[in-house]
């Protein structure tokens, strides 16, 4: 799986826009897991604090609707990743126009491929 990348990071962010001018996201937390090592990132973002980007610059980042993650990166003052696999775009390319795919959401993508998440 992606043999040319030393690290493959699955990433998701949580944020709010509140009353922020221009609806810039306000990051709340960033969760990620590196697939090969299993290393986990759980980063809580306190408003007004800054910290360096902990992710390696040469990793492949995998996300669903990655624009949300990159909005948080920009809000934190971090550079955007060079290598991205956006599963939203991939799912749209594979299913656009097919009957039964109503919304291109993560839940619909998981349902389409029979991937179900149980309670933790």
Secondary structure, DSSP 8 states (H G I E B T S, - for coil): --TT-S-EEEEEEEEE-TT-GGG--EEEEEEEEETTT--EEEEE--TT------S-TT-EEEESSTHHHHHHHHHTT----SEEEEHHHHHHHHHTT-TT-----HHHHHHHTT------
